[in-house]
Amino acid sequence: LIVKEAPVGSGRSDNDWGYAQGCAEEILPSIIDIGQSYCAKICHGSFSIPIFCEDPGYTPQLMQITIENGCGTDTECNTGCVGLEEFDDNFQSQVFVFPGCYLLLQLSYCGYDNNCICITRGDFYLPVEMNTFSALAGDNEVTLAWSTSSETDNDHFEIERDGETIARINSKGNTASGHSYSWIDNNVTNGTTYNYTLVSIDIEGNREVHTTEAATPAASLAPTSYALNQNYPNPFNSETTFSFSIPTAEHVTLTIYDVLGRQVASLVDAQLAAGTYTENFCASNLAAGVYMYTLQAGDFSQTKKMLFLK
C-alpha cells in the first residue's frame, strides 16, 4: 500500500475541520496504479488523487475504478477499517481526463464522520485485438504478417505450422493502438500447402488462437518492371510497411522526406538483386503529418505520399 498524508492547505475552512475529529490523519494513495487496491481514510471535504496513465490512447471508458465503503476482510484492501456512516448519501466520485495523459480521481464527502473506503482499479486488461493476418507465399518461403488493434497483458505470439509451433515473436509492447509484425518461414518446399495459425500468450501463460491462413510457396519469377507500392497501412499511427520491385540488380535507395523536402529517414541504401522487397518503418520519433517516400533504382525514380497520425 502506497500512502501519503493529506497535503497542508487543502482548501478546507476551520469549520470544515471541525466536522469530525481526526481529519488531519486522512490517508490517500499517492497514485492509483493498475490492478491495485488501496484503503483510503477520508473525512469531510474534497480529494484529488492522481491516476497512473499507461498510454494516452486510454479513455475513461476503459477504466474500472470501484469504491467500496470500508476496508473489511471481504475486500481486496483487507485491513479491517470500518466504513463511513453517511457513505451512500454524502459521497461522490468522478474520473477526470486532461490532455497529456493526465488523469485524476476526484472524491467528495459531505458527511461528518471520518473513516475508510477501499479504492480498487482493475482496468486496462483488454485482450489482444487482431486487425489482419496474412500468409504470402514466395519462392521456398512464406512471409507471415499481422497487425493488432490493441494489446494489453500480452507477452508474445507463437506461430504454428500444421499444428506444430515453429516460431516465437515477443510482443512489441502493450498499447491501445496496437503494432505490426512480420516473420518469414524459410523452411518450406515449393508446391506444398502449409496451414499457419497465430496464437497470443499473455503474461500468465493463457493462450488465445486468433486465425489460420494457408499458403503454397512456389518458384517466383523476377519482376519485369520497376514498382513502388503504396505503404500499408496508410494512414498509420505507429508502424507501416513499404514494398517495391526491381527487374535487374541495381543500387537502390528508399528515403522518407517531410513536406519541406528534408530527409527524415533512410530505409534502403544498398546494391540489391532483382526481386520484390519489403521494409518496415517505425515513425515513433516523427511528428504527425504528411510525408513523402522516394524509391531510386538506377534511372528509375518514384515518389508517393503517406499520412502519419498520432
C-alpha positions in Angstrom: 0.0 0.0 0.0 1.4 3.3 -1.1 0.0 6.1 1.1 0.7 9.7 1.9 -0.6 12.2 4.3 -3.1 14.8 3.1 -1.3 18.0 1.9 -1.3 21.0 4.1 -3.6 23.8 3.0 -6.1 21.6 1.2 -8.7 24.4 1.0 -10.9 23.5 3.9 -12.1 26.1 6.4 -11.6 25.7 10.1 -15.3 24.8 10.3 -14.8 22.0 7.8 -12.0 20.5 10.0 -14.4 20.8 13.0 -17.0 18.5 11.5 -15.0 15.4 12.6 -12.2 14.5 14.8 -9.1 13.1 13.2 -9.3 14.8 9.8 -5.7 15.7 9.9 -4.9 11.9 9.9 -6.5 11.3 6.5 -4.6 8.9 4.3 -4.7 8.7 0.5 -2.9 6.7 -2.2 -0.1 8.8 -3.7 -1.2 7.4 -7.1 -3.7 4.8 -8.3 -1.9 2.2 -10.2 -3.2 -0.6 -12.5 -4.6 -3.7 -10.8 -4.1 -2.3 -7.2 -6.4 -1.8 -4.2 -5.9 1.0 -1.6 -7.5 1.6 1.8 -8.0 5.4 2.0 -9.1 7.2 5.1 -11.1 10.4 4.4 -13.2 12.9 6.2 -15.4 15.8 5.2 -14.0 17.5 2.1 -12.8 17.0 -1.5 -9.8 15.0 -2.5 -7.9 14.6 -5.8 -5.8 11.5 -6.4 -3.6 11.1 -9.5 -4.2 8.0 -11.6 -1.3 6.3 -13.4 -1.7 6.6 -17.2 0.0 3.9 -19.2 -0.9 5.3 -22.7 -2.5 8.5 -24.0 -4.9 6.4 -26.0 -6.7 5.1 -23.0 -10.1 6.6 -22.2 -12.3 6.7 -19.1 -14.5 4.0 -20.6 -11.6 1.6 -20.3 -11.1 2.4 -16.6 -12.6 0.2 -13.9 -12.2 2.1 -10.7 -14.6 0.9 -7.9 -15.0 2.3 -4.5 -16.4 0.2 -1.5 -17.3 1.6 1.9 -14.9 0.3 4.5 -11.8 -1.9 4.2 -13.1 -5.1 5.8 -11.9 -8.7 5.3 -14.3 -9.1 2.4 -12.5 -6.5 0.3 -9.2 -6.5 -1.6 -7.9 -4.0 0.9 -8.4 -6.4 3.8 -7.3 -4.1 6.7 -10.4 -4.2 8.9 -11.0 -0.5 8.8 -14.8 0.3 9.1 -16.7 2.4 6.6 -18.3 5.8 6.6 -21.7 6.1 8.4 -23.1 8.5 5.8 -21.5 7.0 2.7 -24.5 6.5 0.4 -26.0 9.9 0.7 -22.9 12.1 1.0 -20.1 10.5 -1.1 -19.4 11.1 -4.8 -16.5 10.2 -7.1 -15.6 11.0 -10.6 -12.7 10.4 -13.0 -11.3 13.4 -14.9 -9.1 13.2 -18.0 -6.9 16.0 -19.1 -4.5 16.3 -22.1 -1.1 14.8 -21.9 -2.2 11.6 -20.2 -3.1 13.4 -17.0 -5.8 11.5 -15.0 -7.4 12.3 -11.7 -9.9 10.6 -9.3 -12.0 13.3 -7.6 -13.6 12.3 -4.3 -16.1 14.4 -2.4 -17.6 13.6 1.0 -20.1 15.8 2.8 -20.6 13.6 5.9 -19.4 14.4 9.4 -17.7 11.1 10.4 -14.3 10.1 9.1 -13.2 6.5 8.2 -12.1 4.3 5.4 -13.1 3.4 1.8 -11.5 0.8 -0.5 -10.4 2.0 -3.9 -9.8 -0.8 -6.4 -8.5 -0.4 -10.0 -8.7 -3.3 -12.4 -8.8 -1.6 -15.8 -6.8 -1.7 -19.0 -6.8 -5.5 -19.2 -8.0 -5.9 -22.7 -7.4 -9.0 -24.9 -5.2 -8.8 -27.9 -7.5 -7.4 -30.7 -6.4 -8.6 -34.1 -6.5 -6.4 -37.2 -5.0 -8.5 -40.0 -3.1 -11.8 -40.5 -1.8 -12.9 -43.9 0.4 -15.6 -45.3 2.2 -14.6 -48.5 3.8 -17.4 -50.5 7.1 -16.8 -52.3 10.0 -18.9 -53.7 10.7 -21.5 -50.9 9.4 -19.1 -48.3 6.2 -17.8 -46.7 6.0 -14.3 -45.3 3.6 -14.0 -42.3 2.4 -10.5 -41.5 -0.1 -9.4 -38.9 -1.3 -6.3 -37.1 -3.1 -5.7 -33.8 -5.6 -3.0 -32.9 -4.6 -3.1 -29.3 -2.5 -5.3 -26.9 -2.8 -5.5 -23.1 -1.2 -8.1 -20.9 0.3 -9.7 -24.0 3.7 -11.4 -23.6 4.4 -13.0 -27.0 3.0 -14.6 -30.1 3.5 -18.1 -31.4 3.2 -19.3 -35.0 2.0 -22.8 -35.6 2.5 -24.6 -38.9 0.2 -27.6 -39.4 -0.2 -27.9 -35.6 3.5 -27.5 -34.7 4.9 -24.4 -33.0 7.8 -23.1 -35.2 8.4 -19.5 -34.0 8.0 -17.2 -31.0 7.8 -13.4 -31.5 7.8 -11.2 -28.5 5.2 -8.5 -28.1 6.3 -5.0 -29.1 4.6 -3.6 -26.1 1.1 -3.3 -24.6 -0.7 -0.3 -26.1 -4.2 0.8 -27.1 -3.0 1.5 -30.7 -1.5 -1.9 -31.5 1.5 -2.9 -33.6 2.5 -4.5 -36.9 4.6 -7.7 -37.1 6.2 -9.9 -39.8 8.1 -13.2 -39.8 9.5 -15.3 -42.7 9.3 -19.1 -42.8 12.2 -20.3 -44.9 11.8 -24.0 -44.0 9.3 -24.8 -46.7 9.1 -26.5 -50.1 7.6 -25.1 -53.2 4.4 -26.8 -54.2 3.4 -27.8 -50.7 0.5 -26.2 -48.9 1.0 -25.1 -45.3 -1.5 -24.0 -42.7 -0.4 -21.3 -40.3 -2.1 -20.4 -37.0 -1.4 -17.3 -34.9 -1.6 -17.6 -31.1 -1.1 -14.9 -28.5 0.1 -15.8 -25.0 -0.4 -13.4 -22.1 1.9 -12.9 -19.1 0.1 -15.6 -17.1 0.5 -18.2 -19.9 -3.0 -18.1 -21.2 -3.2 -18.9 -24.9 -5.7 -17.4 -27.4 -5.9 -18.8 -31.0 -6.7 -15.9 -33.4 -6.7 -17.0 -37.0 -5.4 -19.5 -39.5 -4.2 -18.9 -43.1 -2.9 -21.3 -45.8 -0.1 -20.7 -48.3 1.5 -22.7 -51.1 5.1 -21.5 -51.9 6.3 -21.7 -55.5 9.2 -20.6 -57.5 8.7 -17.0 -58.4 9.7 -15.1 -61.5 11.8 -12.0 -61.3 9.7 -8.8 -61.6 9.5 -7.4 -65.2 9.3 -3.8 -64.2 10.1 -1.3 -61.5 7.3 -0.6 -59.0 6.9 1.3 -55.7 3.7 0.3 -54.0 1.6 2.4 -51.6 2.7 1.9 -48.0 0.4 -0.2 -45.8 -1.4 0.7 -43.6 -1.9 4.3 -44.8 -2.7 6.4 -42.8 -0.8 4.8 -40.0 -0.3 5.7 -36.3 3.0 3.9 -35.4 4.4 1.5 -38.0 3.9 0.9 -41.7 5.4 -1.3 -44.4 6.8 -0.4 -47.8 7.2 -2.8 -50.8 8.9 -2.4 -54.1 10.1 -4.4 -57.1 13.2 -4.1 -59.3 13.7 -6.2 -62.6 17.5 -6.0 -62.6 20.3 -5.7 -60.0 20.6 -2.1 -59.0 21.9 0.2 -56.3 18.6 1.1 -54.5 17.7 3.8 -52.1 14.3 4.2 -50.3 14.1 7.5 -48.5 11.5 9.4 -46.5 11.1 13.2 -46.6 9.0 15.7 -44.8 6.8 18.2 -46.8 9.7 20.7 -46.8 11.9 18.2 -48.6 14.1 17.4 -45.7 15.2 13.8 -45.3 13.9 12.2 -42.1 14.8 8.5 -42.7 16.8 6.2 -45.0 15.3 2.7 -45.2 17.4 1.3 -48.0 20.8 2.2 -49.4 22.3 -0.9 -50.9 23.0 -3.0 -54.0 20.1 -5.3 -54.5 19.4 -8.3 -56.8 16.3 -8.3 -58.9 13.2 -9.1 -56.9 10.5 -7.8 -54.7 11.3 -6.4 -51.3 9.5 -5.2 -48.2 10.7 -2.7 -45.5 9.1 -2.0 -42.1 9.2 1.5 -40.7 8.5 2.8 -37.2 7.7 6.5 -37.1 7.7 7.0 -33.3 10.3 9.8 -33.5 8.4 11.8 -36.1 5.8 14.4 -35.7 2.3 13.6 -37.1 1.7 14.9 -40.6 2.2 14.2 -44.3 5.5 12.6 -45.6 6.9 11.6 -48.9 8.9 8.5 -49.7 11.0 8.0 -52.8 12.5 4.9 -54.5 15.6 5.4 -56.6 16.9 2.4 -58.6 19.3 3.2 -61.5 17.4 5.7 -63.7 14.1 4.8 -62.1 12.6 7.2 -59.5 9.1 7.3 -58.0 7.6 9.2 -55.1 4.5 8.5 -53.1 2.7 10.3 -50.2 1.8 8.9 -46.8 0.0 10.2 -43.7 1.3 9.6 -40.1 -1.2 10.1 -37.3 -0.6 10.1 -33.6 
